[in-house]
Amino acid sequence: MNRPNATAGFTLVELLLIGAVLAALLGGGGAALVRQQRQSSSEQLRDTAEQRHARQLLQQEIALAERLSATAADLPPACAGLGNPLVLHGPAGAWRIAYALQSQGPEAGWRGPAQLLRCGPPHGDAGPLSGAPPLRTVLLDRLAAEGGFRFEIGASGVALTLQPHSSSGALPASTINARLASAASAAADRFPGCSGLCEETDTTNHWRPSGGEIAGDASKRDIVHFPYDRASYTLSEPCDRSLCTVSGVPGAVIVNGDLLVFSDQELPLR
C-alpha cells in the first residue's frame, strides 16, 4: 500500500524560533533608528542655539559700533589674513571687531566646511572690552563655503545672511538686519513723548506702545517703535502678524502688526 506524501512545513518550534530571530533583528534596528533620530534632533538643537547666539552677538555689537567697513586694511593687526571681513569700529576708535568666514576653525571640535569667526576684544557685560587684546573665536560652524556669511552695508546699518551647509539638514538661511548706534538712537527718538498712533499715512501707521492694545490696519503696514533694545522685552510664543504680546516697559498687545522696531534691531512679523 502506498502512503500519500506528507505536506512539507514548519513545526511549531521552528516558527517560534524564526519569530524570536525576527523580533531581535527588528528590535535592534528600531533602537538604532531611535538613537539616530535623537542624535539628529540634538544636533539641530545645537545648531539653532548657536545661530541664535551668533545673531544676538552680531546685533548687540553692531548696535554699539560707530561705523562699519569691509576692507582688509581696517582689520586689527591680530586679525590679519581674514578674507572679506565685516569690520565694526567702536566709538572714537575704542575697539575694532572683525567678522569673517573661514574654511577651518582653530579647534578640532568645530565642523566644516566653513565657520563664522569673530576676531576682537572679549565681550563684557557692557560690550566689547576696550584695550583688551583681540581673540579669534568661532561662533558658528557648518556654514556653506560659498556665501556662508554675506553682508550688505547700508547708511544706517547692515543686512547679513548666514547660510548653513547642506550637511546641517533643513536649517534655513538666517537673515539679520542690524543697525548702528546712531541710527538706533534716531529711531528711538523719532516720536518722543508720543504714545499710541503717532503718525499715519496712506500706506503706513507708526505706533509707540503705551501698555495697552495696538490694533493695526490690515490694509496698511503697521510699525511699532519701542524705546529700548530687544533684550529689554519678552515676546510671546508665537509672536506673529495676527497677534504678538510684548512684555516690558512699555509693553503692548499687537494685533495685525507688521514690524517691531527696537533701539538696536528690527523684527518683521510674519
C-alpha positions as CSV (number, residue, x, y, z in Angstrom):
1,M,0.0,0.0,0.0
2,N,1.4,3.4,-1.0
3,R,1.1,6.3,1.6
4,P,0.4,9.8,0.4
5,N,3.4,12.2,0.8
6,A,3.1,14.4,3.9
7,T,2.9,18.1,3.1
8,A,6.3,19.8,3.9
9,G,6.0,22.7,6.5
10,F,7.4,24.2,9.7
11,T,7.0,22.8,13.1
12,L,5.8,25.0,15.9
13,V,9.2,25.1,17.4
14,E,10.7,26.3,14.1
15,L,8.1,29.0,13.8
16,L,8.7,30.2,17.3
17,L,12.5,30.3,16.6
18,I,12.0,32.3,13.4
19,G,9.7,34.7,15.3
20,A,12.3,35.2,18.0
21,V,15.1,35.9,15.5
22,L,12.9,38.4,13.6
23,A,11.9,40.2,16.8
24,A,15.5,40.6,17.8
25,L,16.5,42.0,14.4
26,L,13.6,44.4,14.3
27,G,14.2,45.5,17.9
28,G,17.9,46.2,17.3
29,G,17.1,48.1,14.1
30,G,14.4,50.1,15.8
31,A,16.7,51.0,18.7
32,A,19.4,52.2,16.2
33,L,16.8,54.3,14.3
34,V,15.7,55.9,17.6
35,R,19.3,56.7,18.5
36,Q,20.0,58.2,15.1
37,Q,16.8,60.4,15.3
38,R,17.8,61.6,18.8
39,Q,21.3,62.4,17.7
40,S,19.9,64.3,14.6
41,S,17.5,66.2,16.9
42,S,20.3,67.1,19.3
43,E,22.5,68.4,16.5
44,Q,19.7,70.5,15.1
45,L,19.0,72.0,18.6
46,R,22.7,72.8,18.9
47,D,22.8,74.4,15.5
48,T,19.7,76.6,16.2
49,A,21.1,77.6,19.6
50,E,24.5,78.6,18.1
51,Q,22.7,80.5,15.3
52,R,20.6,82.4,17.9
53,H,23.8,83.2,19.9
54,A,25.6,84.4,16.8
55,R,22.7,86.6,15.7
56,Q,22.3,88.2,19.2
57,L,26.1,89.0,19.5
58,L,26.2,90.5,15.9
59,Q,23.2,92.7,16.6
60,Q,24.5,93.8,20.0
61,E,27.9,94.7,18.8
62,I,26.8,96.4,15.6
63,A,24.4,98.5,17.7
64,L,27.4,99.7,19.8
65,A,29.5,100.4,16.7
66,E,30.1,103.9,15.4
67,R,30.7,102.8,11.8
68,L,31.2,99.7,9.6
69,S,33.7,98.9,6.9
70,A,34.6,95.9,4.7
71,T,38.2,96.4,3.8
72,A,41.1,94.3,5.0
73,A,43.2,97.4,5.7
74,D,40.8,98.2,8.6
75,L,41.5,94.8,10.3
76,P,43.2,94.9,13.7
77,P,46.8,93.5,13.4
78,A,45.9,90.3,15.3
79,C,43.1,89.7,12.7
80,A,45.3,90.0,9.6
81,G,44.6,87.5,6.9
82,L,40.8,87.3,7.2
83,G,39.1,87.5,3.8
84,N,36.0,89.6,3.1
85,P,35.7,90.8,6.7
86,L,32.9,92.9,8.2
87,V,34.8,95.4,10.5
88,L,33.0,97.1,13.4
89,H,34.6,100.4,14.6
90,G,33.8,101.3,18.2
91,P,33.1,104.9,19.4
92,A,36.1,107.1,19.0
93,G,38.2,104.1,17.8
94,A,37.9,102.4,21.3
95,W,37.8,99.0,19.6
96,R,37.6,97.1,16.3
97,I,36.0,93.8,15.8
98,A,36.0,91.7,12.6
99,Y,33.6,89.0,11.5
100,A,34.5,86.7,8.6
101,L,34.1,83.3,7.1
102,Q,37.0,80.8,7.4
103,S,37.4,77.3,6.0
104,Q,38.8,75.7,9.1
105,G,38.3,76.6,12.7
106,P,41.0,76.7,15.4
107,E,39.5,73.8,17.3
108,A,39.0,70.2,16.1
109,G,35.5,70.1,17.5
110,W,34.1,72.6,15.0
111,R,32.5,71.2,11.9
112,G,33.1,72.2,8.3
113,P,33.1,73.2,5.6
114,A,33.2,76.8,6.9
115,Q,32.8,78.7,10.2
116,L,31.9,82.2,11.2
117,L,34.9,83.7,13.1
118,R,34.9,86.7,15.4
119,C,38.2,88.5,15.9
120,G,38.3,91.3,18.5
121,P,38.4,92.1,22.2
122,P,36.3,89.9,24.6
123,H,32.6,90.9,25.0
124,G,31.9,92.0,28.6
125,D,28.6,92.9,30.3
126,A,28.7,96.4,28.8
127,G,30.0,95.4,25.4
128,P,33.5,94.9,23.9
129,L,36.3,95.4,26.5
130,S,38.3,98.4,25.3
131,G,42.0,97.9,25.4
132,A,41.8,94.1,25.7
133,P,43.9,92.1,23.2
134,P,41.9,90.7,20.3
135,L,40.9,87.0,20.4
136,R,39.9,84.7,17.5
137,T,36.7,82.9,18.3
138,V,34.5,80.6,16.2
139,L,30.8,81.4,16.7
140,L,29.1,79.1,14.2
141,D,30.1,76.1,12.2
142,R,28.7,74.0,9.3
143,L,28.2,77.1,7.1
144,A,28.4,77.0,3.3
145,A,31.9,77.6,2.0
146,E,30.5,79.9,-0.7
147,G,28.1,82.6,0.6
148,G,28.0,81.2,4.2
149,F,28.4,84.7,5.5
150,R,27.2,87.6,3.4
151,F,26.5,91.2,4.2
152,E,25.5,94.5,2.6
153,I,26.4,97.7,4.5
154,G,23.8,100.5,4.3
155,A,23.7,104.1,5.5
156,S,22.3,103.1,8.9
157,G,23.4,99.5,9.4
158,V,23.9,96.2,7.7
159,A,21.9,93.3,6.4
160,L,23.6,89.9,7.0
161,T,22.9,86.4,5.9
162,L,24.1,83.2,7.5
163,Q,23.8,80.2,5.1
164,P,24.1,76.7,6.7
165,H,25.8,74.0,4.6
166,S,23.6,71.2,3.3
167,S,25.1,68.8,5.9
168,S,23.2,70.7,8.6
169,G,19.9,69.3,7.4
170,A,16.8,71.5,6.9
171,L,18.1,74.6,8.7
172,P,17.2,77.7,6.6
173,A,19.3,80.7,5.9
174,S,19.3,83.2,8.8
175,T,18.9,86.9,7.8
176,I,19.9,89.6,10.3
177,N,19.1,93.3,10.0
178,A,21.3,95.3,12.5
179,R,21.6,99.0,12.9
180,L,24.4,101.2,14.1
181,A,24.1,103.1,17.4
182,S,23.5,106.4,15.7
183,A,20.6,105.0,13.7
184,A,19.1,103.2,16.6
185,S,19.1,106.4,18.7
186,A,17.5,108.3,15.9
187,A,14.7,105.7,15.7
188,A,14.1,105.7,19.4
189,D,13.8,109.5,19.4
190,R,11.6,109.6,16.3
191,F,8.3,110.1,18.3
192,P,9.4,111.5,21.7
193,G,6.6,111.9,24.1
194,C,4.1,110.1,21.8
195,S,2.0,107.1,22.7
196,G,-0.5,105.2,20.6
197,L,-0.8,106.1,16.9
198,C,1.9,108.7,16.3
199,E,2.0,109.0,12.5
200,E,-0.4,107.9,9.8
201,T,0.0,107.9,6.1
202,D,-2.0,106.3,3.2
203,T,0.2,103.2,3.5
204,T,1.8,103.1,6.9
205,N,0.9,103.6,10.6
206,H,3.6,104.3,13.2
207,W,2.9,103.4,16.8
208,R,4.5,103.9,20.2
209,P,3.3,101.4,22.8
210,S,1.5,102.6,26.0
211,G,0.9,99.3,27.7
212,G,-2.4,98.5,26.1
213,E,-3.6,97.0,22.8
214,I,-2.4,98.2,19.4
215,A,-4.9,97.3,16.7
216,G,-3.2,97.6,13.3
217,D,-4.9,98.2,10.0
218,A,-4.8,95.1,7.8
219,S,-4.7,97.3,4.7
220,K,-1.6,99.2,5.8
221,R,1.9,98.5,7.2
222,D,1.8,98.9,10.9
223,I,5.2,99.7,12.6
224,V,5.5,99.7,16.4
225,H,8.5,101.6,17.8
226,F,9.9,100.6,21.2
227,P,12.3,103.0,23.1
228,Y,14.7,100.3,24.3
229,D,16.8,97.4,22.9
230,R,15.4,94.0,22.1
231,A,16.8,92.4,25.3
232,S,14.6,94.7,27.4
233,Y,11.5,93.0,26.2
234,T,10.0,89.5,26.2
235,L,7.9,88.3,23.2
236,S,5.1,85.8,23.3
237,E,5.3,82.4,21.6
238,P,4.1,82.6,18.9
239,C,4.6,86.2,18.0
240,D,3.3,86.8,14.5
241,R,1.4,89.3,12.4
242,S,-2.0,88.2,13.8
243,L,-1.1,88.5,17.5
244,C,2.1,89.4,19.4
245,T,2.3,90.2,23.1
246,V,5.4,92.3,24.0
247,S,6.1,92.4,27.8
248,G,8.3,95.2,29.1
249,V,8.1,98.9,29.8
250,P,6.2,100.0,27.9
251,G,4.6,96.8,26.6
252,A,1.8,96.1,24.1
253,V,-0.6,93.5,22.8
254,I,-0.3,93.9,19.0
255,V,-2.9,92.8,16.5
256,N,-2.2,93.0,12.8
257,G,1.3,94.3,13.3
258,D,4.0,94.2,10.6
259,L,7.2,95.4,12.1
260,L,8.7,95.8,15.6
261,V,11.4,98.4,15.8
262,F,13.7,98.3,18.9
263,S,16.6,100.6,19.5
264,D,19.1,98.0,18.3
265,Q,17.2,96.0,15.7
266,E,14.1,95.5,13.7
267,L,11.9,92.4,13.9
268,P,9.4,91.7,11.0
269,L,6.3,89.9,11.9
270,R,5.2,87.1,9.5
